[in-house]
Amino acid sequence: GKDIRVGDLVQVYRAGDVIPKVSDVDVEKRPNPSAPYEFPERCPKCGSQAVREDGDAVRYCTGGLICPAQAKEKLRHFVARKAFDIDGLGAKQIEAFYESDDLRILEPADIFSLQRRDRENFTKLKNRIGWGEQSAANLFAAIEDKRRIVFGRFLFSLGIRHVGETVAKDLALHFMRLNKLLDAVDTARSAAIAWRKADEAE
């Protein structure tokens, strides 16, 4: 990446006619003193290692779902419009359920047990601030309605790195069923392990 520092004068253009991208840095007009930006080695939320892989433009936390920031974002992605698209369960509601003491949603599976847990819970969702009998009923109905969705949307909802909406659709069209996709992943993993062992033996 480019050596961009605080106070630098930069030239920006629209990459792909959409995304702003820095094309040049005028180092002659750089403030003095200045220092290169130091990217964090650890995630500020969970303390896991933050890495930048070869070819990637970003550094990311390796904590996965143990990182609260990643867990919330994955849940928001899971219910987003192009994924499960669950009416009444947006970013604000995900945040509240994640922080809840009893009706917690920590992973996608918790969404589909929400109504059962609400029935078993002393304080009903309909009686909580920001909710009512109708809005709670609407949410439960929306969740129930999304127990079956198109395979491509399901794959996209998982938030797998490098698997966007288009790749998810292509995978769904090729494999058609989840078990066939998982079999292909297992085959590829076994082949990679065998190749690595053969390479080490040489």
Backbone torsions as a table, in degrees:
resi	resn	phi	psi	omega
1	GLY	NA	169.8	-179.1
2	LYS	-79.4	149.7	177.8
3	ASP	-83.2	88.7	-179.5
4	ILE	-105.7	128.7	-177.0
5	ARG	-121.7	164.7	179.1
6	VAL	-59.5	129.5	179.2
7	GLY	89.7	-3.4	-179.2
8	ASP	-66.1	147.5	171.6
9	LEU	-94.8	120.5	-174.2
10	VAL	-124.3	158.6	174.2
11	GLN	-107.1	128.8	-175.7
12	VAL	-120.5	142.3	174.1
13	TYR	-134.9	169.0	-179.3
14	ARG	-92.7	106.6	178.9
15	ALA	-75.6	129.3	-177.4
16	GLY	64.6	20.7	179.7
17	ASP	64.5	17.5	-178.5
18	VAL	-138.0	-59.3	-169.0
19	ILE	-86.8	126.3	176.8
20	PRO	-64.0	135.3	179.5
21	LYS	-139.3	137.4	178.7
22	VAL	-79.4	121.8	-179.7
23	SER	-98.1	-26.4	-176.1
24	ASP	-156.4	150.8	175.9
25	VAL	-120.7	127.7	179.2
26	ASP	-85.9	89.9	-175.7
27	VAL	-68.7	-21.9	180.0
28	GLU	-68.7	-24.5	179.7
29	LYS	-103.1	14.5	-179.8
30	ARG	-69.1	134.6	177.3
31	PRO	-60.5	149.5	179.3
32	ASN	-126.6	121.5	7.8
33	PRO	-85.5	161.8	173.5
34	SER	-147.5	158.7	-178.5
35	ALA	-137.7	146.2	177.6
36	PRO	-59.3	148.3	178.2
37	TYR	-72.2	132.5	178.5
38	GLU	-102.9	113.2	179.5
39	PHE	-72.9	144.9	-178.8
40	PRO	-65.8	141.3	176.9
41	GLU	-88.9	-18.4	-179.1
42	ARG	-127.7	146.8	177.6
43	CYS	-68.4	130.0	-179.4
44	PRO	-69.5	-14.9	-178.1
45	LYS	-92.5	-41.4	-175.1
46	CYS	-124.2	-9.7	178.2
47	GLY	83.6	0.7	178.4
48	SER	-70.2	161.4	-179.1
49	GLN	-65.1	136.8	175.6
50	ALA	-104.9	122.9	-173.5
51	VAL	-124.6	156.9	171.9
52	ARG	-127.5	111.7	-177.2
53	GLU	-79.4	156.9	179.1
54	ASP	-56.0	129.7	178.8
55	GLY	90.3	-13.6	179.0
56	ASP	-85.7	149.6	179.2
57	ALA	-93.3	-11.9	-174.1
58	VAL	-125.8	159.0	172.5
59	ARG	-101.7	137.9	-177.1
60	TYR	-135.3	156.5	179.7
61	CYS	-76.8	136.3	-179.4
62	THR	-94.5	6.9	-175.1
63	GLY	-70.4	-21.7	-178.1
64	GLY	64.5	-139.4	-174.8
65	LEU	-75.7	-6.9	174.5
66	ILE	-77.2	-14.0	177.5
67	CYS	-87.6	117.5	-178.0
68	PRO	-59.7	-35.3	179.5
69	ALA	-64.9	-43.8	179.1
70	GLN	-68.1	-40.6	-178.9
71	ALA	-60.1	-44.7	179.7
72	LYS	-65.1	-43.2	-179.2
73	GLU	-65.3	-37.7	178.3
74	LYS	-65.5	-37.7	177.4
75	LEU	-67.0	-42.4	177.5
76	ARG	-61.3	-40.6	178.6
77	HIS	-65.4	-40.0	-177.2
78	PHE	-60.5	-37.7	-176.9
79	VAL	-97.6	5.0	-176.2
80	ALA	-64.7	166.6	-173.7
81	ARG	-58.2	-39.2	-177.4
82	LYS	-88.1	0.0	177.9
83	ALA	-108.9	-116.3	-179.3
84	PHE	-76.4	-24.1	174.7
85	ASP	50.8	61.0	-178.6
86	ILE	-91.3	112.7	179.8
87	ASP	-60.7	135.2	177.5
88	GLY	86.1	0.7	179.7
89	LEU	-126.7	76.4	-179.7
90	GLY	-99.9	-165.8	-176.3
91	ALA	-59.6	-42.0	-178.5
92	LYS	-64.3	-43.6	-179.5
93	GLN	-69.5	-38.6	177.6
94	ILE	-59.8	-44.3	178.6
95	GLU	-58.7	-45.1	-178.2
96	ALA	-66.2	-43.4	179.8
97	PHE	-67.5	-35.6	179.7
98	TYR	-63.9	-36.3	-177.9
99	GLU	-90.6	-3.4	-176.5
100	SER	-65.3	150.6	179.4
101	ASP	-81.6	-29.2	-175.6
102	ASP	-122.2	-52.7	179.5
103	LEU	-87.1	58.1	-175.0
104	ARG	-78.4	143.1	171.1
105	ILE	-119.2	104.8	-178.6
106	LEU	-105.7	-21.3	179.8
107	GLU	-148.7	161.0	-175.4
108	PRO	-52.4	-37.5	-178.5
109	ALA	-60.1	-29.4	-179.2
110	ASP	-64.9	-25.7	179.2
111	ILE	-61.7	-41.0	-173.3
112	PHE	-83.6	-3.5	172.7
113	SER	-108.2	5.8	-174.2
114	LEU	-61.9	-45.4	-177.8
115	GLN	-65.8	-42.1	178.0
116	ARG	-62.0	-43.6	-180.0
117	ARG	-67.7	-32.0	177.1
118	ASP	-65.5	-40.2	178.6
119	ARG	-63.4	-35.1	-177.2
120	GLU	-84.3	-12.0	-174.0
121	ASN	-88.0	147.2	-179.8
122	PHE	-67.5	-47.1	179.1
123	THR	-94.5	112.8	-177.0
124	LYS	-76.3	152.0	178.7
125	LEU	-58.1	-38.2	-177.1
126	LYS	-63.3	-20.3	-177.9
127	ASN	-95.9	2.1	-178.0
128	ARG	-89.9	157.8	-179.2
129	ILE	-60.0	131.6	179.5
130	GLY	89.2	-5.0	179.7
131	TRP	-122.2	164.6	175.3
132	GLY	-150.0	178.1	-177.4
133	GLU	-60.5	-43.0	-177.2
134	GLN	-71.4	-43.4	-178.4
135	SER	-66.7	-36.7	177.0
136	ALA	-66.3	-43.4	179.1
137	ALA	-63.0	-40.3	179.2
138	ASN	-63.4	-40.6	179.3
139	LEU	-64.0	-46.5	-179.6
140	PHE	-62.1	-37.8	178.7
141	ALA	-67.3	-40.3	179.5
142	ALA	-64.8	-39.6	177.8
143	ILE	-64.8	-46.2	-179.6
144	GLU	-60.3	-36.4	-178.2
145	ASP	-67.4	-22.1	-176.0
146	LYS	-105.2	20.6	175.6
147	ARG	-69.0	-20.5	174.4
148	ARG	-128.8	123.7	177.8
149	ILE	-136.5	170.6	178.5
150	VAL	-61.3	139.7	-175.6
151	PHE	-55.9	-43.1	-179.0
152	GLY	-61.9	-40.3	177.8
153	ARG	-66.0	-37.3	177.7
154	PHE	-62.1	-46.5	-180.0
155	LEU	-61.7	-42.7	178.7
156	PHE	-62.9	-37.8	-176.9
157	SER	-63.6	-22.7	-176.7
158	LEU	-71.8	-15.9	177.1
159	GLY	66.4	36.9	179.3
160	ILE	-71.9	133.6	-179.9
161	ARG	-56.7	134.8	178.3
162	HIS	70.5	8.3	176.0
163	VAL	-114.0	91.8	177.7
164	GLY	-89.0	-166.8	-176.3
165	GLU	-61.2	-44.0	-177.4
166	THR	-68.3	-45.5	179.5
167	VAL	-63.5	-39.5	178.8
168	ALA	-61.0	-42.4	178.4
169	LYS	-64.6	-41.5	-179.9
170	ASP	-64.0	-42.5	178.5
171	LEU	-63.3	-41.8	-179.4
172	ALA	-64.2	-42.0	179.7
173	LEU	-66.4	-35.7	-178.1
174	HIS	-75.5	-47.5	-173.4
175	PHE	-92.8	-26.1	175.9
176	MET	69.0	-38.2	-178.0
177	ARG	-131.6	149.5	-177.5
178	LEU	-62.8	-40.9	-177.4
179	ASN	-63.5	-33.4	177.7
180	LYS	-69.1	-37.8	177.2
181	LEU	-65.3	-44.4	179.8
182	LEU	-64.6	-36.6	176.5
183	ASP	-62.7	-40.9	179.5
184	ALA	-65.7	-39.0	178.0
185	VAL	-63.5	-44.4	179.3
186	ASP	-62.2	-41.1	179.0
187	THR	-63.4	-44.1	179.7
188	ALA	-64.6	-40.0	179.2
189	ARG	-64.5	-44.0	179.1
190	SER	-63.3	-40.0	179.1
191	ALA	-65.4	-39.3	179.5
192	ALA	-65.7	-40.1	178.7
193	ILE	-65.3	-43.5	179.6
194	ALA	-64.0	-40.6	179.2
195	TRP	-64.2	-41.6	-179.5
196	ARG	-64.4	-41.3	179.7
197	LYS	-65.4	-41.0	179.6
198	ALA	-65.7	-37.9	-180.0
199	ASP	-67.7	-38.7	179.8
200	GLU	-70.2	-29.2	-176.7
201	ALA	-75.6	-20.7	-177.6
202	GLU	-73.6	NA	NA
